[in-house]
Amino acid sequence: MTVTECIGGPRAVTLDDLGSRHHPCCDPRLKPSESASFSAMAPSTREENVHMAKLAEQAERFEEMVEFTDKMVDSLPIGEELSVEEQQKEESRGAAERAALARDYRARIESELSSACDGILRLLETRLVLSAASDESEVFYHKMKGDYYRYLAEFKVGDQRKKAAENTLAAYKSAQDIATEAMAPTHPIGLGLALNFSVFHYEILNSPDRALEMAKQAFDEAIGELDNLEEESCKDSTLIMQLLRDNLTLWTSDMQEDGTDEVKEASKPERIATKNNDP
């Protein structure tokens, strides 16, 4: 979960949601054991420990959540439990202090994400992209470069966000140019690129029309070639197509609710049919 997901609502899915099995090295998030523990912030009161445990849970830093919870419990006198009144007060008191803790916690997470992304991007730009020996590898590395700049664009602000978005667009466009010429519409790397590129247009550039157009084009072209899909990539390709379809459904619904665009019936994606290998 990224920083923005901790505070946001429903979001479009990207290839990252398939997990590392489908997209190795796709997530810059660090485990608590790989970084400085946030428990070093050492909240001093029971209420602060409760609040920090909640923040750690939202950030999916579960080891730290347990540490803060242990500290909260240890602060209770033997045999004493949190009263209903205390629980209610915890929700209403110290709003300013809790907000400060949340800002500090977020800043620390963003710092870790920035360091992780910068390290991967250096590796991509100085070695991996330059040493790509095939069109498939080149598309993969350019797409990966775009993914990591997109992660930065999700939480950076001002000129840093603008620069990250520009770099994301350039990397995805480079990958797209190669994929269009060298890959079948059903290739899982190409589909993953279309999925993440369309999410970038929707969530970072605030271009829902372009996002819908890109996702629908990739989906429709893949549907047209589904019967020619190789068995070894069938599972991955159809799974990514389902994610494209899910995003199209979500975005179409959002646009209809907002009343900002007319969504034609033709924009609705077809249902994915399972490939039948029977004679």
Secondary structure, DSSP 8 states (H G I E B T S, - for coil): --HHHHH-------GGGG-TTTSTT------GGGS--GGGG---SHHHHHHHHHHHHHTT-HHHHHHHHHHHHHTS-TT----HHHHHHHHHS-HHHHHHHHHHHHHHHHHHHHHHHHHHHHHIIIIITTT--SHHHHHHHHHHHHHHHHHHHHH--HHHHHHHHHHHHHHHHHHHHHHHHHS-TT-HHHHHHHHHHHHIIIIIS--HHHHHHHHHHHHHHHHHTGGG--HHHHHHHHHHHHHHHHHHHHHHHHHHHHTSS---GGGS-----------
